[in-house]
Amino acid sequence: MEKDKHLGLRIDSETHKKLKSLSEFDGRSINGEVLYLIRQAISQHEKKHGTLK
C-alpha cells in the first residue's frame, strides 16, 4: 500500500480563519475539510471533462 503524501500549504490569515470556521461547522478538522474540498473539485472536474489519470 502506498503511503499518504504530505502537502505543505501556505495560506493567508483570512482564508485560514474562514476555512477553520467552515471545518468546525462541518464537524471536520481543517485537514479533513481541505481533503473534502479537493475531492469535491476533482469530482466536479471529472463529471465535466472525464476521469483524471
N, C-alpha and C positions, 0 to 999 in steps of 0.2 A: 504494500500500500504506500502511495506517495505521501510524503509529509506535507502538512499545511505550509503555505507560503506566507512570508512576512511582508507586509506592505507598510512602509513609513509614509505618513501623510502630514503635510503641513497645511494648517487651516487657520484662517483668521479668527479672532476672538468672537466676533458677532455670529459667524456661521457656526462655530463651536457651541456657543450659547443656545442657538436655535436647534441644533442637532441634539444637544443634551435634553432640551425640553421635549422635542419630538420623541426621542427614545424613551424618556420617562413616561410620556403619555401612552406609548405603545407597549410599555412594560418590557422593554429590551435594554440591554447595555448599549453604550454608544457603538461598540464594535459590532454587536448584533444588528443594530439599526443600519449601519453602513453596509454590511453584508446584504441585508434585506433590500436596501435601495439599489445596490449594484445588481443584484439578481433580478429585480423588477425591471431595471433599464435593459438588461440583456434580453429578458423575456419579450419586452416590447419591441426591441430591435429585431429579434428573430421572427416575431409574428409579421413584421413588415417586410423584412429583407431575406428571410430564410435562416436556417441553422448556421451558427458560427462553428468553426473548427476549433 
